[in-house]
């Protein structure tokens, strides 16, 4: 089961140096990774731990699932091969078509079960790093077999799912397909759904959770435009732009004249690659007569950062030099407004 056309030698050559580098990285940064502040660098280290150590274990469990089903059905395991990110089992026995279906399903069911167990464990734990690691492992485990393996199988690269869906037991396949669709749907929801993302942010960023709860309390006590804006910013900080936009609508309803909302709107547009629209938002703040000096300088710096997004590495042409000149002039304008502040410099 699960034969995959990548040689062990190639996988070892890829895995070994990356695994050793990950061990070195984790050893040097252990305290920082497993403290209460989960940084971008910490998340990168946790992804590596997952990829180079936990997922190989999941693959092994997958193959053991095939093997145990083989033994349970009275057969023997001629060969169980484990190759870090792939493997296969060769079952021997007098198997019926249903037996073959069960054996083929067993590894994938085991892998999906491990994924949900990891996610369930993450729900009850408090360490941000441990929660993140379990969530990464859980989502990868489920996604790898329910989505990636399926596509690879029907592309002729990986055998399980094409064998499963080729079974003559159509009534069982209908049930399997239904559950398969539900699992993929749950996976998509857990990755992109607002509630799971908020739960993950709260579990892995306790400081953000505390700040967000304080922002919600301020809105509950005083549903003013400025308090809604603070709440919108709290969601922007964890990448939930749609939720931030929802509260920006509230800000506009409460106080259409509050120019600060355009700064957040511009940041959201910049994240989406809509540079010109983002610049337009920042320029509204910079041009507004009533804008204070610090806000104007901040808006000008945001314009310069947007312009920098299109700055090529090679500045040796007239267009690039002109763009570079505009960026520097914009930063200069910001610096002249706040000469005692280092940010524009």
Secondary structure, DSSP 8 states (H G I E B T S, - for coil): ---BS--HHHHHHHHHHHHHHHHHHHHHTHHHHTSS---HHHHHHHHHHIIIIIHHHHHHHHHHHHHHHHHHTT-EEEEEEE-SS-EEEEEES---HHHHHHHHHHHHHHHHHHHHHHHHHHHH---HHHHHHHHHHHHHHHHIIIIIHHHHHHTTSB-HHHHHHT-S-HHHHHHHHHHHHHHHHHHHHHHH-HHHHHHHHHHH-HHHHHHHHHHHHHHHH---HHHHHHHHHHHHTTT-HHHHHHHHHHHHHH-TT-TTHHHHHHHHHHHTT-HHHHHHHHHHHHH-TT--HHHHHHHHHHHHHHHHTT--S---SHHHHHHHHHHHHHHHHHHHH-TT-SS--
